[in-house]
Amino acid sequence: MKTNQAIIDSLNERLSEEISAVSQYMIHAEMLANWGFDKLHEAIEKHAMDEMHHAKWLIERILFLDGNPTVKPVHLSIATDIPSIIKHGLIDELDAVEKYNQTIAFALEQHDNGTRDLMAKILNDEEHHVDWGEMQETMMTQMGLETYLNTQV
């Protein structure tokens, strides 16, 4: 099913971001595993798996629309400590929420409800990632970092 190139370009931008998110989350997850923070490792690894699903869905949609999936490098923000891991993830997820909302609006303008539906599905996951990151930051603040980290072993 053919669509205009602007929709394909927008989907490819989201795809590049999702592939980068997978890489960043996997690196952070393995760092956390190496440091012995098993609960955080599992949570961040799950985020990576969610992002892989998003990438898969985007690729499927691009192909359905007779486009070519392309991935452009996006800068990774690799952190060196747990508060930074949480902060980088939260910043990136807030950015993703904004971009998915923009893509939803663009899809509506283009009368592409299939793309809009997919973007809304992914947006819901991204909002849950934001909520999780905000919750971790709140717990670090309220418990103190040392106590928070003790709960993540």
ZAZA-429096 format. One record per residue: residue in three letters; x, y, z of N, C-alpha, C, CB in turn. Coordinates in steps of 0.05 Angstrom, whole numbers. Glycine has a CB too. Layout:
BEGIN
{"Ala",{X,Y,Z},{X,Y,Z},{X,Y,Z},{X,Y,Z}}
...
//
This chain:
BEGIN
{"Met",{17,-23,0},{0,0,0},{18,25,0},{-19,0,24}}
{"Lys",{16,41,-20},{33,64,-22},{22,87,-5},{35,73,-52}}
{"Thr",{41,102,5},{34,127,20},{54,148,11},{36,122,51}}
{"Asn",{51,172,22},{70,193,15},{97,189,30},{59,221,21}}
{"Gln",{118,199,18},{145,195,28},{148,208,56},{165,206,9}}
{"Ala",{134,229,61},{136,242,87},{128,224,110},{119,268,88}}
{"Ile",{108,207,106},{101,187,127},{123,167,131},{74,173,119}}
{"Ile",{134,157,109},{157,138,110},{180,151,125},{165,129,82}}
{"Asp",{187,176,118},{209,190,131},{205,192,161},{213,218,118}}
{"Ser",{181,199,169},{174,202,197},{177,175,211},{146,213,200}}
{"Leu",{167,154,199},{169,127,211},{198,119,213},{153,107,194}}
{"Asn",{214,125,193},{243,118,194},{258,134,216},{256,124,167}}
{"Glu",{249,159,221},{261,174,243},{255,160,270},{250,203,244}}
{"Arg",{230,152,273},{223,137,298},{238,111,299},{192,132,299}}
{"Leu",{242,97,277},{256,72,276},{285,76,285},{256,60,248}}
{"Ser",{298,97,275},{326,102,283},{327,107,313},{336,127,268}}
{"Glu",{308,121,324},{308,127,353},{303,102,369},{286,148,360}}
{"Glu",{286,84,359},{280,59,374},{305,41,373},{256,45,361}}
{"Ile",{318,38,350},{342,22,349},{363,32,368},{353,20,320}}
{"Ser",{366,58,369},{386,70,387},{378,65,417},{388,100,382}}
{"Ala",{352,67,422},{342,62,449},{348,33,458},{312,67,452}}
{"Val",{345,14,439},{351,-14,445},{380,-16,453},{345,-32,421}}
{"Ser",{398,-4,438},{427,-6,443},{433,6,470},{442,8,421}}
{"Gln",{423,30,475},{429,44,500},{418,28,524},{417,72,501}}
{"Tyr",{393,18,523},{382,3,545},{397,-23,549},{353,-3,539}}
{"Met",{406,-37,528},{420,-62,531},{447,-57,544},{424,-76,504}}
{"Ile",{461,-36,536},{487,-29,549},{482,-24,578},{500,-5,535}}
{"His",{463,-7,585},{457,-1,613},{448,-25,628},{436,21,614}}
{"Ala",{432,-42,616},{423,-67,630},{447,-84,637},{403,-82,613}}
{"Glu",{465,-88,619},{488,-105,624},{507,-92,644},{503,-111,598}}
{"Met",{509,-66,644},{525,-53,665},{513,-58,692},{527,-22,659}}
{"Leu",{487,-56,694},{473,-61,719},{476,-90,728},{443,-54,717}}
{"Ala",{475,-108,710},{479,-137,717},{508,-141,727},{474,-155,692}}
{"Asn",{527,-128,714},{555,-130,722},{559,-119,750},{572,-116,702}}
{"Trp",{545,-98,757},{547,-86,783},{531,-100,804},{538,-57,782}}
{"Gly",{515,-120,796},{499,-136,815},{472,-124,822},{515,-138,840}}
{"Phe",{462,-105,807},{436,-94,812},{415,-108,795},{436,-63,806}}
{"Asp",{408,-132,804},{391,-150,788},{363,-139,782},{388,-176,803}}
{"Lys",{350,-126,801},{323,-115,796},{324,-93,775},{311,-104,822}}
{"Leu",{343,-75,777},{346,-54,756},{353,-66,729},{366,-33,765}}
{"His",{371,-86,730},{378,-100,705},{354,-111,691},{398,-123,710}}
{"Glu",{337,-125,705},{312,-136,694},{294,-115,682},{297,-153,715}}
{"Ala",{291,-93,697},{273,-71,689},{283,-58,663},{269,-50,711}}
{"Ile",{309,-52,663},{321,-38,639},{321,-58,616},{349,-28,646}}
{"Glu",{327,-83,620},{327,-102,599},{299,-105,587},{336,-130,609}}
{"Lys",{278,-103,604},{250,-104,594},{245,-79,576},{230,-105,617}}
{"His",{255,-56,584},{252,-32,568},{265,-37,540},{265,-7,582}}
{"Ala",{288,-49,540},{302,-55,514},{284,-73,497},{329,-68,519}}
{"Met",{272,-93,509},{255,-111,494},{230,-97,483},{246,-135,512}}
{"Asp",{219,-79,499},{197,-63,490},{205,-46,465},{187,-44,512}}
{"Glu",{229,-34,467},{238,-18,444},{243,-35,420},{264,-3,452}}
{"Met",{252,-60,424},{256,-78,401},{229,-84,387},{269,-105,410}}
{"His",{209,-88,404},{182,-92,392},{173,-67,376},{161,-98,414}}
{"His",{178,-44,387},{171,-19,373},{185,-18,346},{178,5,390}}
{"Ala",{211,-25,346},{226,-24,321},{214,-44,301},{256,-31,326}}
{"Lys",{207,-68,310},{196,-88,293},{169,-78,281},{191,-114,309}}
{"Trp",{152,-66,298},{127,-56,288},{130,-34,268},{110,-46,311}}
{"Leu",{150,-16,273},{156,5,254},{165,-6,227},{177,24,265}}
{"Ile",{183,-25,228},{193,-38,203},{170,-50,188},{214,-59,210}}
{"Glu",{153,-65,202},{129,-77,189},{112,-56,176},{113,-93,210}}
{"Arg",{107,-33,190},{90,-12,179},{103,0,154},{84,9,200}}
{"Ile",{129,6,156},{143,18,133},{141,0,109},{173,23,141}}
{"Leu",{146,-26,113},{144,-45,91},{116,-47,80},{154,-73,100}}
{"Phe",{96,-47,98},{68,-48,89},{62,-24,71},{50,-48,113}}
{"Leu",{74,-1,77},{69,23,62},{88,25,38},{73,48,80}}
{"Asp",{101,3,31},{119,2,8},{143,20,10},{104,9,-18}}
{"Gly",{151,25,35},{175,41,40},{199,23,46},{170,60,63}}
{"Asn",{222,35,49},{246,22,55},{255,30,83},{269,28,35}}
{"Pro",{257,10,102},{267,17,128},{296,26,127},{264,-7,148}}
{"Thr",{301,49,140},{329,59,141},{334,68,170},{334,82,121}}
{"Val",{359,64,178},{366,72,205},{390,91,203},{373,47,223}}
{"Lys",{387,115,214},{409,134,215},{419,134,244},{399,163,207}}
{"Pro",{446,136,248},{456,136,275},{445,159,291},{487,138,274}}
{"Val",{439,153,316},{430,172,336},{449,170,359},{399,167,344}}
{"His",{456,192,370},{475,193,393},{465,177,417},{481,222,401}}
{"Leu",{482,160,428},{474,145,452},{485,161,476},{486,116,451}}
{"Ser",{470,160,498},{478,173,523},{484,151,543},{456,192,534}}
{"Ile",{509,141,542},{517,120,560},{525,132,587},{540,102,548}}
{"Ala",{512,123,608},{516,134,634},{538,118,649},{490,134,651}}
{"Thr",{548,129,671},{569,115,686},{560,108,715},{594,132,687}}
{"Asp",{536,116,722},{526,109,749},{495,107,747},{534,131,770}}
{"Ile",{484,96,768},{455,89,767},{437,114,766},{448,74,792}}
{"Pro",{442,135,781},{425,158,777},{425,169,749},{433,180,797}}
{"Ser",{449,169,736},{451,178,709},{437,159,689},{481,181,701}}
{"Ile",{439,133,694},{424,114,677},{395,120,677},{429,85,687}}
{"Ile",{384,125,701},{355,131,704},{349,158,690},{347,132,734}}
{"Lys",{366,178,695},{362,204,684},{363,204,653},{383,224,695}}
{"His",{383,191,642},{386,190,613},{361,176,600},{412,175,604}}
{"Gly",{353,154,613},{330,139,603},{305,157,603},{325,114,619}}
{"Leu",{301,171,625},{278,188,628},{278,211,608},{276,200,657}}
{"Ile",{300,223,604},{302,245,585},{295,235,557},{330,258,585}}
{"Asp",{306,212,550},{301,200,523},{272,192,520},{319,176,519}}
{"Glu",{260,181,541},{232,173,539},{214,198,537},{224,156,564}}
{"Leu",{220,219,551},{204,244,549},{206,254,520},{213,265,569}}
{"Asp",{229,253,509},{233,261,481},{217,243,462},{263,260,473}}
{"Ala",{217,217,468},{202,198,451},{172,205,452},{207,169,460}}
{"Val",{162,211,476},{133,217,479},{127,241,462},{127,223,509}}
{"Glu",{144,262,463},{139,286,447},{139,279,417},{160,307,453}}
{"Lys",{158,263,408},{160,257,379},{137,239,370},{187,244,374}}
{"Tyr",{129,220,387},{106,203,379},{81,219,378},{103,180,399}}
{"Asn",{77,238,396},{54,256,394},{55,272,368},{53,275,418}}
{"Gln",{78,282,360},{81,297,335},{74,279,311},{109,309,332}}
{"Thr",{84,254,312},{79,236,290},{49,228,288},{96,210,293}}
{"Ile",{37,226,311},{8,221,311},{-7,244,298},{-3,217,341}}
{"Ala",{0,268,305},{-13,292,293},{-8,293,263},{-3,318,306}}
{"Phe",{16,286,255},{22,286,226},{7,264,212},{53,282,222}}
{"Ala",{5,241,224},{-10,219,211},{-40,227,208},{-8,193,228}}
{"Leu",{-50,240,228},{-78,250,226},{-82,270,203},{-87,263,252}}
{"Glu",{-62,288,200},{-63,307,178},{-63,293,151},{-40,327,180}}
{"Gln",{-49,271,150},{-46,256,125},{-68,235,121},{-19,242,125}}
{"His",{-87,234,140},{-109,215,139},{-99,186,139},{-126,220,114}}
{"Asp",{-78,181,155},{-66,154,157},{-72,143,185},{-35,155,151}}
{"Asn",{-96,132,188},{-104,122,215},{-89,97,223},{-133,117,215}}
{"Gly",{-80,81,204},{-64,58,211},{-38,66,225},{-58,41,186}}
{"Thr",{-24,86,213},{0,96,226},{-6,109,252},{15,116,207}}
{"Arg",{-28,125,253},{-36,137,278},{-40,117,300},{-61,154,274}}
{"Asp",{-54,95,293},{-60,74,313},{-34,61,324},{-77,52,301}}
{"Leu",{-15,56,305},{11,44,314},{26,64,332},{28,37,290}}
{"Met",{26,89,324},{40,109,340},{28,111,368},{40,137,326}}
{"Ala",{1,110,370},{-12,111,396},{-5,87,413},{-43,113,392}}
{"Lys",{-3,64,401},{4,39,415},{32,42,427},{3,14,396}}
{"Ile",{51,51,411},{78,55,420},{80,77,441},{97,62,396}}
{"Leu",{65,99,436},{64,121,455},{56,112,483},{45,143,445}}
{"Asn",{36,94,484},{27,84,510},{51,70,525},{4,64,506}}
{"Asp",{66,54,510},{90,41,523},{110,62,532},{103,22,503}}
{"Glu",{115,82,516},{135,103,523},{126,118,547},{139,122,499}}
{"Glu",{100,124,549},{90,138,573},{94,121,598},{60,145,570}}
{"His",{91,94,596},{96,77,619},{126,77,626},{87,48,612}}
{"His",{143,79,606},{172,82,612},{178,108,627},{188,80,586}}
{"Val",{165,129,619},{168,155,632},{159,152,661},{152,178,618}}
{"Asp",{136,141,665},{125,137,692},{144,121,710},{98,123,692}}
{"Trp",{156,100,699},{175,83,714},{199,100,721},{183,59,697}}
{"Gly",{210,115,702},{234,132,707},{228,153,728},{243,145,682}}
{"Glu",{205,166,727},{198,186,747},{195,173,774},{172,200,739}}
{"Met",{184,149,775},{181,135,800},{209,128,813},{165,109,797}}
{"Gln",{228,120,796},{255,113,806},{268,139,817},{272,101,783}}
{"Glu",{265,161,803},{277,186,813},{264,194,839},{274,208,792}}
{"Thr",{238,191,841},{224,198,866},{234,180,889},{194,195,863}}
{"Met",{237,154,884},{246,136,905},{275,143,913},{245,107,896}}
{"Met",{292,150,894},{320,157,901},{320,182,919},{336,163,875}}
{"Thr",{303,201,913},{301,226,928},{290,221,956},{284,247,914}}
{"Gln",{268,206,957},{255,201,983},{270,182,1001},{227,192,978}}
{"Met",{282,161,990},{296,141,1005},{325,148,1010},{294,114,992}}
{"Gly",{336,164,993},{364,168,992},{376,147,973},{377,167,1021}}
{"Leu",{398,154,960},{409,137,940},{418,110,952},{433,150,927}}
{"Glu",{431,110,975},{441,85,986},{418,65,992},{457,91,1012}}
{"Thr",{397,75,1005},{374,57,1011},{361,48,985},{354,72,1028}}
{"Tyr",{357,66,966},{346,58,940},{362,36,927},{344,82,921}}
{"Leu",{389,39,926},{406,19,914},{404,-7,929},{435,29,913}}
{"Asn",{401,-7,955},{399,-32,970},{373,-47,962},{398,-26,1000}}
{"Thr",{353,-33,954},{328,-46,945},{330,-58,917},{304,-27,946}}
{"Gln",{351,-52,903},{354,-60,875},{373,-84,871},{363,-37,858}}
{"Val",{384,-93,893},{403,-116,892},{388,-142,889},{422,-116,916}}
//
